[in-house]
Amino acid sequence: MHHLPTLYLNRTRSMTMTRKGPSPLVTSLLVTALILSSQLAPRAEAMCDASRLLPCLPAFSSPYVQPTAECCGRLKEQQPCLCDFMKDPRYRKYVDSPRAKEILQTCQIPYPRC
């Protein structure tokens, strides 16, 4: 870690530059911030949640139902996960289908290349 130089006045009133490490308070605040940010950061595996796509079920189930704004928002949220959903037999029939391509196009989401 690089330390910024700090100016000090010596007894003859001339300025000298010395290096001083961060105070213990600053160090502890930085460590606390790093710990909290690592705990709050979303993990990729936690982000993929097929149940978040439930608002899209009517659109996936019927060619006559258009995806809602909520559905499109959820699809955009889960977009990084679509390839994983296509590999899962439980969701493949929904996500890897001609209807899914139509829905993604309506929501202006590119169809994934897996």
C-alpha positions in Angstrom: 0.0 0.0 0.0 1.4 3.4 -0.9 1.4 6.1 1.7 1.0 9.7 0.8 3.7 12.1 2.1 2.8 14.3 5.0 4.2 17.7 5.6 5.6 18.5 9.0 7.1 21.7 10.4 10.4 21.1 12.3 11.7 23.4 15.0 13.4 25.7 12.5 10.1 26.3 10.8 11.2 24.7 7.5 9.0 22.1 5.9 10.2 18.6 5.6 8.4 15.6 4.0 8.2 12.3 5.8 6.2 9.2 5.1 3.7 8.2 7.7 1.5 5.1 7.7 -2.3 5.3 8.0 -3.7 5.7 11.4 -5.2 2.7 13.2 -8.6 4.2 12.9 -8.4 4.6 9.1 -7.0 1.1 8.8 -9.9 -0.4 10.9 -12.5 1.6 8.9 -11.1 0.3 5.6 -11.0 -3.3 6.8 -14.6 -3.0 8.1 -15.7 -1.5 4.8 -14.1 -4.3 2.8 -15.7 -7.0 5.0 -19.1 -5.4 4.7 -18.9 -4.9 0.9 -17.8 -8.5 0.4 -20.8 -9.7 2.4 -23.3 -7.5 0.6 -22.0 -8.2 -2.9 -24.3 -10.5 -4.8 -22.8 -13.9 -5.7 -23.4 -15.2 -9.2 -25.0 -18.4 -8.0 -27.3 -16.6 -5.7 -28.4 -14.2 -8.5 -29.7 -17.0 -10.7 -33.2 -17.7 -9.5 -35.7 -19.2 -12.0 -38.6 -18.3 -9.6 -37.9 -14.6 -10.4 -39.3 -15.4 -13.9 -42.8 -16.4 -12.6 -44.3 -13.1 -13.9 -43.3 -14.4 -17.4 -45.1 -17.8 -17.1 -48.4 -16.6 -18.8 -46.4 -15.3 -21.8 -44.4 -18.5 -22.0 -47.5 -20.6 -21.7 -49.6 -18.9 -24.4 -48.7 -17.3 -27.7 -51.6 -14.9 -27.2 -50.2 -13.3 -24.0 -47.6 -10.6 -24.3 -44.9 -10.3 -21.7 -45.5 -7.6 -19.1 -43.1 -4.9 -18.2 -42.4 -6.8 -14.9 -41.6 -9.9 -17.0 -39.2 -8.0 -19.2 -37.5 -6.5 -16.1 -37.1 -9.9 -14.6 -35.7 -11.4 -17.8 -33.2 -8.6 -18.0 -32.2 -9.2 -14.4 -31.8 -13.0 -15.0 -30.2 -12.6 -18.5 -26.8 -13.8 -17.4 -28.5 -17.0 -16.2 -30.4 -17.9 -19.3 -27.8 -20.4 -20.6 -27.8 -22.1 -17.2 -31.6 -22.3 -17.3 -31.4 -23.8 -20.9 -29.2 -26.6 -19.5 -31.6 -27.4 -16.7 -34.3 -29.9 -17.9 -36.9 -28.2 -15.6 -36.7 -24.9 -17.5 -35.4 -25.9 -20.9 -38.8 -26.2 -22.5 -39.6 -22.6 -21.5 -36.3 -20.8 -22.2 -35.1 -22.8 -25.2 -38.2 -22.5 -27.4 -39.5 -20.4 -30.3 -41.8 -18.7 -27.9 -38.9 -17.7 -25.7 -37.2 -16.1 -28.7 -40.3 -14.1 -29.4 -40.6 -12.9 -25.7 -36.9 -12.0 -25.6 -37.3 -10.0 -28.8 -40.4 -8.2 -27.4 -38.4 -7.4 -24.3 -35.4 -6.2 -26.4 -33.1 -8.8 -24.9 -30.8 -10.7 -27.2 -31.2 -14.4 -27.4 -28.2 -16.0 -25.6 -25.6 -17.9 -27.5 -24.7 -20.8 -25.2 
